[in-house]
Amino acid sequence: MTFTDDFKINSMEELIELLDEVGFVPFFVNEIGGFSLEEHIGAGCWYSDGDNGFWPAWEWKGPVIRQTKCAYGKFLRNKAMYISPGWFPDFANFRRDGYDFDARYEDGLASFHDKELYELLDGKAPVMSKELKRIGGYGKNGKKGFDTMITRLQKQCYIITSDFKYSTDRLGNEYGWGVAEYSTPEKFLGDTFTAAVYKRTPEESYVRVVRQFERILPKASQEQIEKILR
């Protein structure tokens, strides 16, 4: 299957099948036409009025992550994307440029503030975003830059979203939007990730990912693919 095919995703099971086949599924519309769940979602699955209104594609996020053990995060030009467990090690390797976080910091390629947040999250993972902000002292009257740093660490593939959880009322009913739970790929994906992430050189991993993008995006130019991957 390619993203030029005329298809619709009408269920969470169909999304999981797509992810397993193509490896990379961006959530939102981006620079490459047709390359998103948003553009292929079935009627009533993006938003449904119903009695109270609900957003099926948003509600699938947590279950898809849990069932597939995929990586989910702001990997694509600061926009969210699902990446299958088979493809994420190569994607993370080239985005990390072969560095684990400690080595990146020691070589002066990461700031002290990024290191502080990464180590806090790594020590508490999995941890809800609200709790991470609280224990780290981030917020209106505290440290600044949380959203910028968490996005950068996702783009570099040191942090992923490991689940989405809902607040509950006193009767146990869920409400509101799902709140992100963060982890590291090493802790969430375990040995399947750690054994593979630095298996190749970053350049070899990049070539593999580019070739997969060329396969699933046959109408996209080389320039478009390279731009969106960087």
C-alpha positions in Angstrom: 0.0 0.0 0.0 1.1 3.6 -0.7 -0.3 6.9 0.4 -1.3 7.6 -3.2 -3.9 4.8 -3.0 -7.6 5.8 -2.5 -8.4 4.3 0.9 -10.2 5.3 4.1 -9.4 4.3 7.7 -12.7 3.5 9.4 -11.5 1.8 12.6 -8.6 1.5 15.0 -7.9 -2.0 13.6 -7.5 -0.5 10.1 -5.1 2.1 11.4 -3.0 -0.6 13.0 -3.0 -2.6 9.8 -1.8 0.5 7.9 0.9 1.3 10.4 2.1 -2.3 10.2 2.3 -2.2 6.4 3.8 1.3 5.8 5.7 1.9 9.0 5.0 5.7 9.2 1.6 7.4 9.7 1.6 11.1 10.4 -1.5 12.2 12.3 -2.0 15.7 10.7 -1.8 17.1 7.2 1.8 18.1 6.3 3.8 19.3 3.3 3.4 16.0 1.4 -0.2 15.7 0.1 -2.1 12.6 1.2 0.6 11.6 3.7 -1.6 11.7 6.9 -4.3 10.0 8.8 -6.3 13.2 8.7 -6.5 13.0 4.9 -7.5 9.3 4.9 -9.8 9.1 7.8 -13.3 7.8 7.2 -16.5 9.8 7.7 -17.4 10.2 11.3 -14.0 9.0 12.5 -12.3 12.4 12.8 -15.1 14.0 14.6 -18.6 12.7 15.3 -21.5 14.8 16.7 -23.4 12.1 18.4 -25.0 13.0 21.7 -22.0 14.8 23.2 -19.6 14.8 20.3 -16.5 12.6 20.3 -13.2 12.3 18.3 -12.6 8.7 17.5 -9.1 9.2 15.9 -7.9 10.9 19.0 -9.4 8.2 21.2 -7.5 5.5 19.3 -4.1 7.0 20.2 -3.6 5.3 23.5 -4.9 1.9 22.5 -2.9 1.9 19.3 0.3 2.7 21.2 -0.4 0.1 23.8 -1.3 -2.7 21.3 1.4 -2.1 18.8 4.2 -0.8 21.0 4.8 1.8 18.3 6.6 5.1 18.9 4.3 8.2 18.9 5.5 11.7 19.1 6.3 15.0 17.4 8.7 13.5 15.0 7.7 15.2 11.7 8.3 18.9 11.5 6.9 19.3 15.1 3.8 17.3 14.2 2.8 13.9 15.6 3.5 10.7 13.8 3.1 7.0 14.5 6.2 4.9 13.7 6.1 1.1 13.8 8.4 -0.7 16.2 10.2 -2.2 13.2 11.1 1.1 11.7 11.7 3.3 14.8 15.2 2.1 15.6 16.5 3.3 12.2 14.5 6.5 12.5 15.9 7.2 16.0 19.4 6.3 15.0 19.7 8.9 12.2 17.8 11.5 14.2 20.2 10.9 17.2 23.1 10.9 14.8 24.3 7.7 16.6 24.5 9.4 20.0 22.8 8.2 23.2 21.8 11.2 25.3 24.8 11.2 27.7 27.2 11.2 24.7 25.3 14.0 23.0 25.5 16.2 26.2 29.2 15.4 26.7 30.0 16.5 23.1 28.2 19.8 23.7 25.3 19.0 21.5 22.6 19.3 24.2 21.9 22.0 26.7 22.0 21.7 30.4 18.2 22.4 30.5 17.5 19.6 28.0 19.7 17.3 30.1 17.8 18.3 33.3 14.4 17.5 31.8 15.6 14.3 30.1 17.1 12.9 33.3 14.0 13.8 35.3 11.7 12.1 32.8 14.0 9.1 32.5 14.0 8.6 36.2 10.2 8.8 36.5 9.2 7.1 33.3 6.5 6.5 32.4 5.2 9.8 33.7 2.2 12.0 32.9 3.0 15.4 31.4 1.2 17.2 34.2 3.2 15.3 36.9 6.4 15.9 35.0 5.8 19.6 35.0 4.9 19.6 38.7 7.9 17.7 40.0 10.2 19.6 37.6 8.9 23.0 38.7 7.8 24.0 35.2 4.9 26.3 34.7 3.6 29.9 35.0 5.6 30.8 38.1 8.4 28.3 37.6 10.9 27.2 34.9 10.1 28.1 31.3 10.4 26.3 28.0 8.9 22.9 28.9 6.9 22.6 25.6 9.9 23.6 23.5 12.3 21.2 25.2 9.8 18.2 25.2 9.2 18.8 21.5 12.9 18.9 20.7 13.6 15.8 22.7 10.9 14.0 20.8 12.2 15.2 17.5 15.6 13.8 18.5 13.9 10.5 19.5 15.0 10.5 23.1 11.4 10.8 24.4 8.2 9.3 23.1 4.6 9.4 24.1 3.9 6.0 25.7 0.1 6.5 26.3 -2.8 8.9 26.6 -4.8 8.8 29.8 -8.1 10.6 30.7 -9.2 12.3 33.8 -12.1 10.6 35.7 -14.9 12.0 37.8 -16.0 10.6 41.1 -18.0 7.9 39.4 -15.1 6.8 37.3 -16.3 8.3 34.1 -13.6 9.6 31.8 -13.8 13.2 30.5 -11.9 15.8 28.6 -8.9 15.2 26.4 -6.4 12.4 26.8 -3.3 13.6 28.6 0.1 12.5 27.3 2.2 10.0 29.2 5.9 10.2 28.4 8.7 7.6 28.4 12.0 6.9 26.7 12.2 4.5 23.9 14.7 2.4 25.9 12.2 1.9 28.7 9.0 1.7 26.7 10.2 -0.5 23.8 12.9 -2.4 25.8 15.4 -4.8 24.2 13.8 -4.8 20.8 14.8 -1.1 20.5 18.1 -1.1 22.4 19.5 -4.0 20.5 18.7 -2.4 17.1 19.0 1.4 17.5 22.7 1.6 16.9 23.1 -1.5 14.8 23.8 0.5 11.7 25.6 3.8 11.1 23.3 6.8 11.2 23.9 7.2 7.4 22.8 3.6 6.7 19.7 4.1 8.8 18.8 7.3 7.0 19.1 5.7 3.6 16.8 2.9 4.7 14.2 5.3 5.9 14.4 7.4 2.8 13.9 4.3 0.6 10.8 3.4 2.7 9.4 6.9 2.2 10.0 6.6 -1.5 8.1 3.4 -1.6 5.1 4.6 0.4 5.1 8.1 -1.3 5.8 7.4 -4.9 4.7 10.8 -6.1 6.8 12.8 -3.6 10.1 14.2 -4.8 13.4 13.4 -3.3 13.6 17.0 -2.1 10.2 16.8 -0.3 11.2 13.6 1.4 14.6 14.8 2.6 13.1 18.1 3.8 10.3 16.4 5.8 12.7 13.9 7.4 15.1 16.6 8.6 
